[in-house]
Every structure is written in structure tokens, then in C-alpha cells.
Amino acid sequence: MEIVIYIYNGMTMLDAIGPYEILRNLRDVNIRFVARKKGEITADSHFVHLNAKYEIDEIQKADILLIPGSTVGFIREVKDKKVLNWIKKINETTHKTVAVCTGSIILSATGLLEGKKATSHWKPIEMLSKFGAIPTRERIVEEGKFITSAGVSAGIDMALYLANTLKGEKEAKAAQLVIEYDPNPMFQSGNFSTAESEIIKFAEKMLMKDAKKDLSLWEMIKNYFSTGQFFRKVPQSPEGTL
């Protein structure tokens, strides 16, 4: 089984590595990290790096395509026509196409989620509607061959859900045990619907601080949340825009 994880500069590392740690323990899988161009990929923390051994021009098909999210880096991806066209092309060959966090916004920008329910990180989830998807505040949403998951850590749950679908309960449970995934958090503040308003505001400040690390995108994201406008001020990528 060929699993392709698309990575890009500014991505949130756990969005990709969390699911990877589950999926790599399944039998008969080959996982490849693929980027627009092969080489070093820098996370949104500007600290952790991954090496993409493949570029999208080299990958023509996959059984599973996984798209991770990011704090603000996803904005570049939704404007990159070459990347979006590649996702649509690979999707024609996949058994499942899945996304973590704001990776669902990248996926929705292809038009593949139009009219379908999808989830994402609690802060930018309404952006899904800009591409015709139906924002749904659930941890995991499955619509046909598409599976989307909420923010960051939800990618691990999504990968377990996917493992169960692909390989059955026994193997999924074993993969869970291998990484000893037995969450028992000290606080019950990890869900937007139950978090206190004071905690939500504090978390938003944290996200803004992280987003400002990429000043080229900060003004775009700030403009969206203040006005609801997103595309007018986004510069075109070298490959053009949709």
C-alpha cells in the first residue's frame, strides 16, 4: 500500500508525523514524504525540518494521500495551482484522501470537497465554506473517500480510524499500543465547544504569535479574520492562481 504525505514549508510537524507514527506500523505499507520540490522542509516553528526525497512531479498515484495543516502556511498552498492540480490528479487514484487540521482547507481549495462536510482546526474552520465545503465541528468527518480531522492532535485519531478501515481493528489497536497512545490529559480544554471563553482568547493570542513568525502571510490571515476577505490581497504564486 502506497501512502503519500504531502509536506510543505510552514506545515505543523505533528500534523504529518502523528499519523505517520501510526501508519508506519501497519503491514505492507510504503510511506513517502513528497513536496513541491524535493529537499528540506521547514516547519511552522522554524525549528524542526523534514527532508522530502520526492517532488510532486515524480508521484503519479497513491493508495492514500495525506495532507497536513499549518498555522498560516496553508495560505500559500491554496493559491498554488500546480499543487492543487496535483492533489486532484492523485485523488483520482486513491482509495482514501485524508487531511489533518488546515490541510482540509488545502483539500477544499481543489473543489473536491464542494458540497461535502469537512472539519478543520477550530480557528479557521469557516474558511472551508469559501470553497464550497460544509464546516462541521467534529473531530473526524468522513465523506465518501475523504476523511478530514480537526486540529493537530486529531491527526493521530484520524490515522487510527484510517488504520481500522484499511487493516481492521486488531492491527489498528496494535499500532496504537506500539506508540502507547493512551491520552489522559491533565485538563479538559482541548475541545472548542467546551473550552472556557477566557482560554479560547488566550489560545488565539498564542496562534497569532506563532502566525507572526511568517510575516509574509500574517497580514493576509489578519485581514481575513477582521473582514472575512481572503483572496483579494493574496499575491499570485509563480504557477498562477485558481
C-alpha positions in Angstrom: 0.0 0.0 0.0 1.4 3.3 -1.1 0.9 6.2 1.3 1.9 9.7 0.2 2.2 12.5 2.8 2.4 15.9 1.1 4.7 18.3 3.1 5.4 22.0 2.6 7.2 24.9 4.3 5.3 26.2 7.3 3.5 23.0 8.0 2.8 21.9 11.5 5.1 18.9 12.1 2.8 16.8 14.3 0.1 17.0 11.6 2.3 14.8 9.4 4.4 12.9 12.0 1.5 11.9 14.3 -0.3 10.0 11.6 3.0 8.7 10.2 3.8 7.0 13.6 0.5 5.1 13.4 0.6 4.3 9.7 4.2 3.2 9.5 3.4 0.3 11.9 0.9 -1.2 9.6 1.8 -4.2 7.5 2.8 -3.8 3.8 2.8 -0.1 3.6 5.3 2.2 1.9 5.2 5.8 3.1 6.8 8.7 1.1 7.1 12.3 2.0 6.5 14.4 -1.0 6.9 18.2 -1.5 6.5 20.6 -4.4 10.3 20.4 -4.7 12.5 17.8 -3.1 14.8 19.0 -0.2 14.5 20.5 3.2 11.1 21.5 4.5 10.8 23.9 7.5 8.0 23.6 10.0 5.9 26.5 11.2 8.0 26.5 14.4 11.0 27.4 12.2 13.0 24.9 14.2 12.1 21.3 13.0 12.9 20.2 9.5 12.0 17.3 7.3 13.7 16.1 4.1 11.4 15.5 1.1 13.0 12.8 -1.0 10.4 13.2 -3.7 8.8 16.0 -5.5 5.2 16.1 -6.8 6.3 15.7 -10.5 7.7 12.2 -9.5 4.5 10.9 -7.9 1.6 9.9 -10.2 -0.5 7.8 -7.9 -1.1 6.7 -4.3 -3.5 4.5 -2.4 -3.6 7.0 0.4 -2.9 10.8 0.2 -2.5 12.7 3.4 -2.4 16.5 3.6 -1.2 18.1 6.9 -2.1 21.6 8.0 -0.3 24.6 9.3 -0.7 27.8 11.3 -0.7 30.1 8.2 1.4 28.2 5.6 -1.7 26.6 4.1 -2.5 30.0 2.6 0.3 29.6 0.1 -0.8 26.2 -0.8 -4.4 27.1 -1.5 -3.1 29.6 -4.1 -0.7 27.2 -5.8 -2.4 25.9 -8.9 0.3 23.3 -9.5 -0.1 21.8 -6.1 -3.9 21.8 -6.3 -3.9 20.2 -9.7 -1.5 17.5 -8.5 -3.8 16.8 -5.5 -6.7 16.4 -7.9 -4.7 14.1 -10.1 -3.5 11.9 -7.2 -7.0 11.8 -5.8 -8.2 10.0 -9.0 -6.0 7.1 -7.9 -6.5 7.0 -4.2 -8.6 4.7 -2.0 -8.7 7.4 0.6 -7.7 11.1 0.6 -7.3 12.5 4.1 -6.4 15.8 5.7 -5.4 17.0 9.1 -6.2 20.4 10.6 -6.0 23.2 7.9 -4.9 20.6 5.4 -8.6 20.2 4.9 -8.7 23.8 3.6 -6.0 23.0 1.1 -8.0 20.0 0.0 -11.2 22.0 -0.2 -9.4 24.6 -2.4 -9.2 21.9 -5.1 -13.0 21.8 -5.2 -13.1 18.1 -4.2 -15.0 18.8 -1.0 -17.6 21.0 -2.6 -21.0 20.2 -1.0 -19.3 17.8 1.4 -19.0 18.1 5.2 -15.4 18.6 6.5 -13.7 19.6 9.7 -10.5 21.6 10.4 -8.8 23.5 13.2 -11.4 25.4 15.3 -10.0 28.8 14.5 -10.0 28.9 10.6 -12.7 26.2 10.1 -15.1 28.7 8.5 -12.7 29.1 5.6 -13.9 25.7 4.3 -17.1 27.4 3.2 -15.1 29.7 0.9 -14.5 26.6 -1.3 -18.0 25.1 -1.0 -17.3 22.6 1.8 -19.6 22.4 4.8 -17.7 23.3 8.0 -18.5 20.7 10.7 -17.1 20.9 14.2 -16.3 17.2 14.7 -13.0 15.6 15.5 -13.2 13.3 12.4 -15.5 13.6 9.4 -15.8 11.0 6.7 -17.5 11.8 3.4 -17.1 9.0 0.8 -13.4 8.6 0.2 -12.5 11.8 2.1 -11.6 11.9 5.7 -10.8 15.2 7.5 -9.8 15.8 11.1 -9.7 18.7 13.5 -6.6 20.4 14.7 -3.1 18.8 15.1 -3.6 16.0 17.6 -6.7 14.9 15.9 -4.5 13.6 13.1 -3.5 10.7 15.4 -7.1 9.7 15.9 -7.8 10.1 12.2 -4.8 7.8 11.5 -6.2 5.2 13.9 -9.6 5.5 12.2 -7.9 5.0 8.8 -5.9 2.1 10.1 -9.0 0.4 11.3 -10.7 1.0 7.9 -7.7 -0.4 6.0 -6.4 -3.2 8.2 -9.0 -4.0 10.7 -9.4 -3.4 14.5 -6.7 -5.8 15.6 -3.9 -4.2 13.6 -5.2 -0.7 14.4 -5.2 -1.5 18.1 -1.7 -2.9 17.9 -0.4 0.3 16.1 -2.0 2.3 18.9 -0.2 0.3 21.5 3.2 0.5 19.7 3.2 4.3 20.3 1.4 3.9 23.6 -1.3 6.3 22.6 -3.4 6.4 25.7 -4.4 10.1 26.1 -5.4 11.2 29.6 -4.8 15.0 29.6 -4.5 17.0 32.8 -7.0 19.5 31.5 -10.3 19.1 29.6 -9.7 22.2 27.5 -8.8 20.6 24.2 -12.2 21.0 22.6 -13.5 24.3 21.3 -17.1 23.6 22.2 -16.3 23.0 25.8 -13.3 25.3 26.4 -13.8 28.4 28.5 -14.0 31.7 26.7 -11.0 33.0 28.6 -9.0 30.0 27.4 -10.1 30.4 23.8 -9.0 34.1 23.8 -5.6 33.1 25.3 -5.2 30.3 22.7 -6.0 32.8 19.9 -3.1 35.0 21.2 -0.8 32.0 21.1 -1.8 31.3 17.5 -1.3 34.9 16.5 2.2 34.9 18.0 3.0 31.8 16.0 1.5 33.2 12.8 3.6 36.3 13.0 6.7 34.2 12.5 5.8 34.2 8.8 5.2 37.9 8.3 4.6 37.4 4.6 1.4 35.7 5.4 0.5 37.3 8.7 -1.3 40.3 7.1 -3.3 38.0 4.9 -4.6 35.9 7.7 -5.2 39.0 9.9 -7.2 40.6 7.1 -9.4 37.5 6.7 -10.4 37.3 10.3 -11.1 41.0 10.6 -13.0 41.4 7.3 -13.9 38.0 6.0 -12.0 38.8 2.8 -9.1 36.5 1.9 -8.3 36.2 -1.8 -8.0 39.9 -2.9 -4.8 40.6 -1.1 -3.0 37.2 -1.7 -0.3 37.5 -4.3 -0.3 35.0 -7.1 2.1 32.1 -6.9 4.6 31.6 -9.8 2.3 29.0 -11.2 -0.7 31.3 -11.2 -3.9 31.0 -9.2 -7.2 29.3 -9.4 
